[in-house]
Amino acid sequence: MKINGYKENFELFTSVDLHKTSKLIYPNKNNLSKDKYRDSLDKLLDELPLKDGMTISFHHHLRNGDYVLNMVMEKIAQRNIHDITIFASSLFPCHKPIVDLIEKGIVTRIYAAYISGPVAEAISFGKLEKVCVMHTHGGRVRLVESGDVKIDLAFIASPTCDKLGNISGKHGKSACGSLGYAVTDAQYAEIAVAITDNYVDHIDEYEIEGRYIDYIVSVPSIGDPKGIVSGTTQITRNPIGLKIARLAADVIRYSGYFRNGFSFQTGAGGASLAVSYYLKQIMREHQIKGSFASGGITGYIVEMLEAGLFDKLYDVQCFDLEAVRSIRENKNHIAISASKYANINDDAIVNDLDFVILGATEIDLDFNVNVTTSSTGIIMGGSGGHADTASGSKVTIIVSPLFNARIPLIKERVLCRTTPGESVDVLVTERGIAVNPKRTDLLENFKRTNLPIVSIEELKEITDKYLGVPEEIALGDKVVAVIEYRDGTVIDMLRQKLNR
């Protein structure tokens, strides 16, 4: 079968049992009356029906500051439970202890929308026994709601939890803001456990209802909220990145979709964030007010809300502590679930986007984008909401330098197709702007501007001239991960990295 030139051997996947196929009946939990509190994680685990082959879920709103996943998995490993599937919305360098569990056969499969750090390297080098599944944020919700993945135990890092199990991410010493990715886990898991470092009598406003929570455990700390902020959430100061951001803002301005009521999302890369700075100036100059901005929210987007440039923010994940403050204080900064954000439903927020600004590790001549691996083939990220927002947005803009440290952006074929080229409309680089030929409307609008429009082939010729054509990466035969599109289609596969 061919999808835009990518030949997929789907017979391979009939033997790897990618998903459980049991039909899921939506849980009608009503756990409000029972005593849910347990005074230690050990006592609770002694009580739970732990068994080999379980699927255990975690959310990533504390990002690289999360303590809960390591804490829980260490205790479970001590109980000699094996063949565990970790169903985590994302994994970060702080989750390094999981590598040891992979090597011991305690963790044998991982599902995630984003993986970086030692766990990503371990998967790339073939240490994980079973094929890793890398999905989108919306795809994760679809997997659970469809019953393709059945969560046996969900452990929810809970910045504040009351006696009924109501959970808020807005308050407490570990406040992380929106808990959008944890909502599905709480609703659908056979057993949902709130792990909190701020146990209180009552919460007036909460993101997760107590009726979905079966148990509550109080611990000294669920994580370091400073870890919410990572290197990917800082605005670029690089002159090349700033030039790219200015050009991208002009692409929005002249696209034909820049008008009162437009909607917007930006990724967390430095150049992507800089676009919001320049867009703010253009909006003020032309007296344009947007309807909403969405996604993972940063302080830069909060500034635009507070300046009156957007009516609302729809927030599935706070990317920094300024966003955490805003969602706590501003009624127009609204927490949403991952399902509302990016599920493959008609009413998902991503389907109402006019513009999305995204990054790329690689892009090829068919506009397919890789944000999953480095140029060496090692996993270093994943789709997250990349493919979801690219699919839903009217104009998808990729921003990236044409080359970095002598590594070219544009390839004949990307190492990993994270987002299909059909969803990508514009590539903005410091050397020019390439428009997907299918977007004749954008090409026509840009003719009336001074924007440096070139073909993607011309951009590749520039990098080939300076850097030459890179050698192909040597990879093994073993498939270590599959890349799922938001509808569950396998659109690519990653093979084992043989050497460093």
C-alpha positions in Angstrom: 0.0 0.0 0.0 1.3 3.5 -0.9 0.6 6.7 1.0 2.3 9.6 -0.8 5.2 7.3 -1.8 5.6 5.6 1.6 5.3 1.8 1.2 3.9 0.3 4.3 4.2 -3.4 5.1 1.0 -3.8 7.1 1.4 -7.6 7.3 4.2 -7.0 9.7 1.8 -5.5 12.2 -0.7 -8.4 12.2 1.6 -10.3 14.4 2.6 -7.6 16.9 -0.8 -7.2 18.5 -0.6 -3.4 18.6 -3.9 -2.9 20.4 -6.2 -4.7 22.7 -9.5 -5.2 21.0 -12.0 -5.6 23.8 -15.1 -3.4 23.4 -15.2 -0.6 26.0 -18.4 0.4 27.7 -18.1 3.9 29.0 -17.7 3.6 32.8 -20.6 4.9 34.8 -18.5 5.6 37.9 -20.1 7.2 40.8 -17.5 6.8 43.5 -18.5 9.6 45.8 -19.6 7.8 48.9 -16.8 5.4 49.7 -13.7 6.3 51.7 -11.1 6.7 49.0 -8.1 7.9 51.1 -5.1 5.7 51.7 -2.2 7.0 53.8 0.5 5.4 51.8 1.2 4.3 48.2 2.5 0.9 49.5 -0.7 0.2 51.3 -2.8 1.0 48.3 -0.7 -1.1 46.0 -1.1 -4.0 48.4 -4.8 -3.6 48.0 -5.0 -3.2 44.2 -5.4 -6.2 41.9 -1.9 -6.0 40.3 -1.0 -8.6 37.7 1.4 -9.2 34.9 0.4 -7.7 31.5 -1.3 -4.6 33.0 -1.7 -1.3 31.2 -0.9 1.6 33.5 -1.5 5.2 32.5 0.1 8.5 33.5 -0.2 12.1 32.3 2.6 14.6 31.6 1.3 18.0 32.8 4.3 18.3 35.2 6.5 17.5 32.1 10.2 17.2 33.1 9.4 17.9 36.7 7.1 14.8 37.2 7.8 12.5 40.2 4.7 10.3 40.0 5.5 7.9 37.1 8.9 7.0 38.6 7.5 6.7 42.1 4.7 4.4 41.1 6.7 2.2 38.7 9.4 1.7 41.3 6.8 0.4 43.8 5.2 -1.9 41.2 8.6 -3.3 40.1 9.3 -4.2 43.8 6.2 -6.4 43.7 7.6 -8.6 40.8 5.0 -7.5 38.3 6.1 -7.9 34.7 5.1 -7.3 31.1 3.7 -3.9 31.9 2.5 -1.5 29.2 3.0 2.2 30.1 0.4 4.4 28.5 1.8 7.8 29.1 0.7 10.9 27.3 4.4 11.9 27.1 7.8 10.9 28.6 10.7 13.2 29.5 14.3 12.9 30.6 13.2 12.8 34.2 11.8 9.3 33.5 15.2 7.8 33.0 14.6 5.1 35.7 12.1 3.4 33.3 15.1 2.3 31.2 16.2 -0.1 33.9 12.6 -1.5 34.0 12.7 -2.0 30.3 16.0 -3.8 30.5 14.6 -6.1 33.2 11.5 -7.0 31.2 9.2 -5.2 33.7 8.1 -2.7 31.1 7.6 -4.3 27.7 5.5 -1.7 25.7 5.1 2.0 25.7 2.4 4.2 24.2 3.2 8.0 24.0 2.6 11.1 21.9 6.1 12.4 22.7 9.3 10.8 24.1 12.6 12.5 24.8 15.7 11.6 26.8 17.0 8.2 28.0 13.7 6.3 27.4 13.6 7.5 23.8 17.2 6.4 23.3 16.5 3.0 24.8 13.6 2.4 22.4 15.6 3.6 19.4 18.4 1.1 20.2 15.9 -1.8 20.4 15.8 -2.4 24.2 12.0 -2.4 24.4 10.6 -5.9 24.0 7.5 -4.9 22.1 6.8 -2.3 19.4 6.4 1.2 20.8 3.3 3.0 19.6 3.7 6.8 19.0 0.3 8.5 18.5 -1.0 12.0 18.5 -2.6 13.7 21.4 -6.0 13.4 19.8 -5.1 9.8 18.8 -4.5 8.9 22.4 -8.0 9.8 23.3 -9.4 7.9 20.3 -7.4 4.8 21.4 -9.1 4.8 24.8 -12.6 5.9 23.8 -12.7 3.3 21.0 -11.5 0.5 23.4 -8.4 -0.2 21.4 -6.5 0.5 24.6 -8.0 -0.5 28.0 -6.4 1.2 31.0 -6.2 -1.1 34.0 -4.8 1.5 36.4 -4.5 5.3 36.0 -2.2 7.2 38.3 -3.1 10.9 38.1 -0.6 13.5 39.5 -3.0 15.8 41.3 -1.8 19.2 42.4 -4.9 19.5 44.6 -7.4 16.8 45.5 -10.3 16.9 48.0 -11.9 14.1 50.0 -14.4 13.3 47.2 -11.6 12.9 44.7 -12.2 16.2 42.9 -8.9 17.3 41.3 -7.6 20.7 40.3 -4.4 21.6 38.6 -4.7 25.3 39.4 -3.7 25.3 43.1 -1.2 23.8 45.4 2.6 23.8 45.6 2.8 21.7 42.4 0.2 23.6 40.4 0.6 22.9 36.7 -2.6 24.5 35.3 -4.9 22.6 32.9 -5.2 18.8 33.3 -6.5 18.1 29.9 -4.6 14.9 29.2 -5.6 13.3 32.5 -9.4 13.6 32.0 -9.7 10.6 29.7 -7.6 8.5 32.0 -9.8 9.2 34.9 -13.0 8.6 33.0 -12.1 5.4 31.3 -9.6 3.6 33.6 -10.8 0.5 35.4 -9.2 2.0 38.6 -8.2 5.6 38.8 -5.9 6.8 41.6 -5.3 10.4 42.5 -1.8 11.0 43.9 -1.6 14.4 45.5 0.7 16.6 47.7 -2.2 19.0 48.6 -5.1 17.0 50.1 -7.9 19.3 51.2 -11.4 19.1 52.5 -13.2 20.7 49.6 -12.5 22.2 46.1 -15.1 24.6 44.6 -13.7 24.4 41.0 -12.0 21.3 39.6 -11.1 19.8 36.2 -11.7 16.1 37.1 -14.8 15.0 39.0 -14.4 12.9 42.1 -16.9 10.3 40.8 -14.2 9.1 38.4 -11.6 8.6 41.2 -11.4 5.4 43.1 -8.5 6.1 45.5 -6.5 9.0 46.8 -3.0 8.8 48.1 -1.1 11.7 49.7 2.6 12.0 49.2 5.3 14.6 50.1 5.6 15.8 46.5 4.3 14.9 43.1 6.9 16.9 41.3 8.7 20.1 40.6 6.5 22.7 38.9 9.7 24.4 37.6 10.1 21.4 35.3 7.0 22.4 33.4 9.2 24.9 31.6 11.8 23.3 29.3 14.2 24.5 26.7 11.5 24.2 24.0 9.3 26.8 25.6 11.7 29.8 25.5 11.4 32.4 22.7 14.4 32.4 20.3 16.9 35.3 20.5 18.7 34.0 17.4 18.6 36.5 14.5 17.8 33.8 12.0 15.0 32.5 14.2 13.6 36.1 14.6 13.8 36.6 10.8 11.8 33.4 10.2 9.2 34.5 12.8 8.8 37.9 11.1 8.2 36.2 7.8 5.7 33.8 9.3 3.8 36.6 10.8 3.6 38.2 7.4 2.4 34.9 5.9 -0.5 35.1 8.3 -1.1 38.8 7.4 -1.3 38.2 3.7 -2.9 34.8 3.7 -6.4 35.9 3.2 -7.5 34.4 6.5 -6.3 37.2 8.7 -9.5 39.0 9.8 -11.5 39.8 13.0 -12.4 36.6 14.8 -9.4 34.5 13.5 -8.1 31.7 15.6 -4.5 30.8 16.3 -2.1 28.2 17.8 1.6 28.1 18.0 4.0 25.3 19.0 6.5 25.5 21.8 9.7 25.9 19.7 11.6 29.1 20.0 10.9 30.4 16.5 7.2 29.4 16.8 6.9 31.4 20.0 8.5 34.4 18.4 5.8 34.5 15.8 3.3 35.5 18.5 5.5 38.5 19.3 5.4 39.8 15.7 1.7 38.8 15.3 0.8 41.0 18.3 2.3 44.0 16.5 0.4 43.3 13.3 -2.9 42.8 15.1 -2.5 46.1 16.9 -1.5 47.9 13.7 -4.5 46.6 11.8 -6.9 46.6 14.8 -7.6 42.9 14.4 -9.0 40.9 17.3 -8.9 37.1 17.4 -11.6 34.8 18.7 -9.3 32.3 20.5 -5.9 30.9 20.8 -5.5 27.2 21.8 -3.3 24.3 22.6 -0.4 24.3 25.1 -0.5 27.8 26.4 2.6 29.9 27.1 3.1 33.3 28.8 3.4 34.9 25.3 -0.1 33.9 24.4 -1.4 35.0 27.9 0.0 38.4 27.1 -2.1 38.6 24.0 -5.2 37.6 25.9 -4.6 40.2 28.6 -3.9 42.8 25.9 -7.4 42.2 24.5 -6.1 40.6 21.3 -8.0 37.4 21.8 -11.4 36.8 23.5 -10.5 33.4 25.0 -7.7 30.8 25.5 -8.6 27.1 25.3 -5.9 25.4 27.2 -5.1 21.6 27.3 -1.7 22.1 28.8 0.2 25.0 30.5 3.7 25.3 29.1 5.0 27.7 31.7 4.2 29.1 35.2 2.8 32.4 33.7 0.1 30.3 32.0 -0.6 28.5 35.3 -1.1 31.9 36.9 -3.4 33.0 34.2 -5.6 29.9 34.1 -6.1 30.3 37.9 -7.1 34.0 37.7 -8.7 34.7 34.3 -12.2 33.3 33.5 -11.5 33.7 29.8 -8.5 31.3 30.1 -10.4 28.0 29.9 -9.2 24.5 30.6 -10.3 21.8 28.1 -9.9 18.1 27.9 -7.6 16.4 25.3 -10.8 15.0 23.7 -12.2 18.5 23.2 -8.9 19.7 22.0 -7.8 17.2 19.4 -9.9 14.0 19.2 -11.0 13.1 15.7 -14.5 14.5 16.4 -16.1 17.3 14.3 -16.3 19.5 17.4 -12.7 19.4 18.4 -11.0 22.8 18.9 -8.3 22.0 16.3 -10.9 21.9 13.6 -11.8 25.5 14.2 -8.2 26.8 13.9 -7.3 29.3 11.2 -3.6 29.3 11.7 -1.1 26.9 13.4 2.6 27.6 13.7 4.7 24.4 14.0 8.3 23.3 13.9 10.2 20.6 12.1 13.2 18.4 12.4 13.0 17.5 8.7 10.6 18.2 5.8 10.7 16.5 2.4 9.7 17.5 -1.1 6.2 16.3 -0.5 5.9 18.5 2.6 5.9 15.5 5.0 7.3 16.6 8.4 9.4 14.8 10.9 9.3 15.9 14.6 9.8 12.4 16.0 13.5 11.7 15.4 16.7 13.5 15.0 18.6 13.4 11.7 20.4 10.4 13.1 17.3 8.3 13.6 17.1 8.5 17.4 13.7 9.4 18.9 13.7 12.9 20.3 10.1 14.0 20.4 6.9 13.0 18.7 3.7 14.4 17.2 2.0 15.6 20.3 -0.6 17.8 18.7 1.5 18.4 15.6 -0.5 16.2 13.2 -3.8 17.0 14.9 -3.5 20.8 14.5 -2.0 20.5 11.0 -5.1 18.5 9.9 -7.6 20.8 11.4 -6.1 24.2 10.7 -7.0 26.2 7.6 -3.3 27.3 7.2 -0.5 25.2 8.6 2.8 27.0 8.7 6.1 25.2 9.4 8.9 27.5 10.7 12.6 26.3 10.7 16.1 27.3 9.7 17.1 25.8 6.4 20.1 24.1 8.1 21.4 23.9 11.6 25.0 22.8 12.6 25.4 21.6 9.0 22.3 19.4 9.1 19.8 20.2 6.3 16.1 20.7 7.0 14.9 19.5 3.6 15.4 15.9 2.6 14.3 13.8 -0.4 12.4 11.7 2.2 12.1 12.4 5.9 13.4 9.6 8.3 10.0 9.6 9.9 6.7 10.9 8.7 5.1 12.4 11.7 2.7 14.7 9.9 1.5 14.0 6.3 2.3 16.6 3.7 -1.3 16.9 2.7 -1.8 18.8 6.0 1.1 21.2 5.6 0.6 24.4 3.7 3.6 26.7 4.1 7.3 26.3 5.0 9.0 29.5 6.2 12.8 29.6 6.3 15.4 32.4 6.5 16.2 31.8 2.7 12.6 31.9 1.5 9.0 30.7 1.8 7.7 27.5 0.1 4.0 27.0 -0.4 2.5 23.6 -1.0 1.4 23.7 -4.6 -2.1 22.4 -3.7 -2.7 25.8 -1.9 -3.3 27.8 -5.1 -5.3 30.3 -3.0 -2.3 31.2 -0.9 0.0 31.4 -3.9 -2.4 33.8 -5.5 -2.7 36.0 -2.4 1.1 36.1 -2.0 1.7 37.3 -5.6 0.5 40.7 -4.5 3.2 40.9 -1.8 7.0 41.2 -1.5 7.2 37.9 0.3 10.2 35.8 -0.9 8.2 32.9 -2.4 10.2 30.0 -3.8 9.6 26.4 -4.4 10.7 23.7 -1.9 12.9 22.3 -4.6 14.8 25.6 -4.8 15.3 25.6 -1.1 16.7 22.1 -1.2 19.1 23.1 -4.0 20.5 25.8 -1.7 21.2 23.4 1.1 22.6 20.8 -1.3 25.0 23.4 -2.7 26.3 24.3 0.7 26.2 21.0 2.5 26.0 18.3 -0.1 23.5 15.4 0.0 23.7 13.7 3.4 24.4 10.0 3.5 21.6 7.6 4.4 21.4 6.5 8.0 22.2 2.9 8.6 19.3 1.2 10.5 18.5 -2.4 11.4 15.6 -4.6 10.4 13.9 -4.6 13.8 10.9 -2.3 14.0 11.1 -0.4 17.3 8.1 1.9 16.9 5.2 2.7 14.7 3.8 6.1 14.0 0.0 6.3 14.2 -1.9 9.1 12.5 -4.8 10.6 14.5 -7.3 8.1 13.1 -5.1 5.1 14.0 -3.6 4.5 10.6 0.0 3.5 10.7 1.8 6.0 8.5 5.4 5.1 9.3 7.7 2.9 11.3 11.0 3.4 13.0 13.7 0.8 12.7 16.4 0.0 15.3 19.4 2.4 15.5 22.5 0.2 15.2 25.2 2.5 16.5 25.7 6.0 18.0 
